[in-house]
C-alpha cells in the first residue's frame, strides 16, 4: 500500500525555519509543517484555463 504523505527531506519551513518537518499530502493537495502547523495548497497547473 502506498503512503499518502511524504516527508520532504532536506527542506526548511519558511515560517519557523525548522528543517525536515515538511510533509506533502498528495490526497489533500497540501504541504504542512509538523512543527508549527503552517500549510500551503498544491495547485495543479495542467495548462488548461478554467
C-alpha positions as CSV (number, residue, x, y, z in Angstrom):
1,X,0.0,0.0,0.0
2,X,1.3,3.5,-0.9
3,X,1.6,6.1,1.7
4,X,-0.3,9.3,1.1
5,X,2.0,11.6,3.0
6,X,5.7,12.0,2.2
7,X,8.4,13.7,4.3
8,X,10.2,16.4,2.2
9,X,13.6,15.6,3.5
10,X,16.2,18.4,3.5
11,X,13.7,21.3,3.2
12,X,13.1,24.0,5.8
13,X,9.8,25.6,6.8
14,X,9.7,29.3,5.8
15,X,7.7,30.2,8.9
16,X,9.5,28.5,11.8
17,X,12.8,27.7,9.9
18,X,12.8,24.1,11.2
19,X,14.4,21.6,8.9
20,X,12.9,18.2,7.9
21,X,9.4,18.9,9.3
22,X,7.6,19.4,6.0
23,X,5.1,16.7,4.8
24,X,3.4,16.6,1.5
25,X,-0.1,15.1,1.5
26,X,-1.0,14.2,-2.1
27,X,-4.6,13.2,-1.3
28,X,-5.3,16.5,0.4
29,X,-3.2,18.5,-2.0
30,X,-1.1,20.3,0.6
31,X,2.2,20.7,2.3
32,X,2.3,21.1,6.1
33,X,4.9,21.8,8.7
34,X,4.5,19.3,11.6
35,X,6.3,21.8,13.9
36,X,4.3,25.0,13.6
37,X,1.3,23.8,11.5
38,X,1.9,26.2,8.6
39,X,0.4,24.8,5.4
40,X,0.3,25.5,1.7
41,X,-2.0,24.2,-1.0
42,X,-0.6,22.4,-4.0
43,X,-2.1,23.7,-7.3
44,X,-2.3,21.5,-10.3
45,X,-1.1,23.5,-13.3
46,X,-2.1,21.3,-16.2
47,X,-2.2,24.2,-18.7
48,X,-5.9,24.5,-19.0
49,X,-7.9,27.6,-18.3
50,X,-10.9,27.2,-16.0
